[in-house]
């Protein structure tokens, strides 16, 4: 299970626990620069994330011979990268797959990264909720109504523009990989996704060449539709288990 940009294994742990209860081994690696405040992504490149994905696959191969890849958001592209080199993968599970960056202004980061090192997402109304969710992931005891915490959030949540450009490059890589990702696949997409435009899932689905593919559109779900706080998670978990059992 490969998490997304500025995510962490925390987002997939409840699902992993559920699958483990069904006798399925799950490995949730932490991508370099993640699992901390976003400014720790400074100096990390997409090559570091790809290398971690390759190492994670080598790790699970030590204990499993029937392997599925599951990715969330940008993690789906890491999974597609692994599939090109590992034709024995049984199936691909995608949660809110990334096709196009969520904001066209991110394309400017290819230049801005050299003159403006930091982006402050709290200044964008559409990203504020995502910042608060990530802050709670980092420290569940944070009181977001505390003035002292509010004063710290801008520094805690700032993101390196260079890292955002690396995420953009990952999206571009995905566009090259999807037409070559030829294996059974299942996609989940929420209608209230604030991080990835819901149209992304349809683009990815249309490009996948294998006939055995399914897109599950869940209108009431958000970006992290596999997490227990999203009411859709029970449906998502059940369908993922069904997909694995069918193709194992």
N, C-alpha and C positions, 0 to 999 in steps of 0.2 A: 504494500500500500504506500503510494508516493503522494505526499501532501503538496499543497500549492504554495504559491509565492506569499511570503510573510505568514505562512501557516506553521504547523508543527504536528507531530504525532498525536498530540492531545486531541485533535479534531477527529481522529480515526480510532482512538483507543476503545470507546464504547462499542463500535461496530466490530472491531477486532476481538473484543471479549465475547461478543455474541457468536461470532464465527468459530472461535476457539471452543466454545461450549458445544458446537456441532461437530467437533473433531477435526477442524481445519486449522492448520498452522498458519499464523499471520506474522509477518515481519514489517514493522513500520519505522523505517530509518529517518533520522533527522538530517535534513539538507544543510550544508555548510552555511553559516551566517544566520540560521533560523533558530527558533526556540528561545529567543531573547528579545530585547527591544530592537526595533528595525534598524537603528543606526549601526548595529553589528554587521549589517550586510555590506558595509563599506569595503571595497576592494575584492569582493567575491564575484566571480564570473560564472557564466552559465556552464563553462567547462567543469567547474567544481561540482555543480549539481549533477551533471551527467555522469561524472566519475563516481559520485556517491551512489547513484542509481545502479551503476554497473557492479559496484562492490556489494550492494544490498542483494542483488540477484545472485551473485556468487555465494553469498552467505546462506541464503535459503536453499540453494542447490545442495548444500551439505546435508540437509535433513529431509528434503522433499524431491519427488520425481515427477509429480503432476503439478505444474505451476501455472497460476493465473496472475495477471498484473492488474492492479486497481490504482487509478489515479484520480486526484481531485484537482480541478482547475489546471494550473500549469503542470501539475504532476502527471496529467494524461499525456503530455508531450514527452516527458521523460520515459513513460511506459512505451510510447510508440517508437522511441529511439531504441529501446532494448529489444523490441520485437523484430526489428530489421536484422539483428545479429543472432537471434535465438528463435529459429522456426519451430521449436518444440513447445512454445508457450501455448497453453490450451485455450485461453480466452482473455479478453480485455474488458474490464469494467470501468466505465467513465462517469464521474460525477462532475457536472458543470464544466465540461471540457472547454479549454481556451482555444479560440480560433483567431479572434481579433482582440487587440488590447481594448480595455474598457473605456478609454478616453483618447480621442484622436491627438490630444496634446502630448501624449506619451511619446509620439513619434518625434517630437521636438527634442527629446532627451538625448538623441544621438549627437546633438550639438551642445545642448545645455550642460551636459555632464562635464564639459571642459571649462565652463565659466560659472556654473551655479551648482555647487556640490550637493545641495540638500533640497528636498521637496517636503513641504509641510502639509500633510493631508487634512489636518484639522481646519485649514483655511478653505477646504472644499466641503460644502454642506452635504453633498451626496456621499462623501466618504467618512463623515463623522461617526456614524453608527458602526462602521467596520473598525474604526480606530478604537472605539470603546470595547468592542468584542475582543479585539486582540489584546488590549490592556488587561482585561479580566482573565484571558487565557494565561498571560504572563504572571499575573498575581491575582488569584481569586479573592484575596482579602482587600483589594483596592476599593475604597469608597469614592466613587466617581463624583459624588456630591460634595466631597470635602474640598474646600478652596485650595488647600495645600496641594492636593492631588491634581486639581485642575491647573494649577500653576506649573506643575511638573510635566503634564501631558504633552505640551508642544515639543519639549526636548526629547521625551521618551518616544514619541511617535514619528519623528522626522525620518525620512527615507532617503538614502543616497540616490541621486539622479542617475548615477552610473549603474546602480543595481536595477533601477526601473528600465534602463535601456537594455540590460541583459535579459530582462523578462520580455521585452519587445522582440529581441532576437530569438528567444525561445518560441514565441508565437509564429514568427516567420519560418522557423525550422519545422514547426508542426504542419504548416501548409504544404511543405514538401513531403512530409512523412505520411500524412493521412491516406493519400492514394495508394501507398505501398504497404499499408497496414492491413494485411489480408488474413483475417482470422475471425472467429465468432466474437461479437461485441455487443455490449448492452450499454446504453447511455441514459443517464438521468439528468433532467433539467427542471429547475424551478422557475415559475413564472414571476416570482418576486426577487430574483437574483440581483443584488446591488453591485456585485463585483464583476460578473461576466454577463454580457448581454445575452438574453435567452436565444437569440438567433444564432449564436455560436454553435449550439448543439446540432441544429439542423444542417449547418454548413459541414460540420465534421461527419455527420451521419451520411450525407449525400456523397461524400468523397470516399467513404470506406467501400472497398471493392467486394468484400465477402457478402454472400447472400444471407447468411445467418447473422442478422443484426436487428436490433430493436431499440427504438427511442421512446422512453417513457417521459412524457410531459406532465408535470405536476404543478398546476396553476398556483396553488396556495403556498408552495415551498420556496425557500430562499436559497442562498448560495451554499450554505453548509447543510444541505438537506439530509445528510447522513447522521447528524448530531441529535442527541435526545431532545434538545430544546425545540427542534423543528417537528411539528406533529406528523410530517410525512415520513419520519425516519423508520417507523415500523414497516411501512409498505416497502421502502427502499431496502431495508435489511432482508426482508423476506424474499424479494425478487433477486437480490444478489445471491443469496443462499441457493435459490432454485436454479439460477444460471450456472453456478459452480457445480452443483450436483448433476445437472444435465450433461455438462461437458467434461466432467472428470471420468 
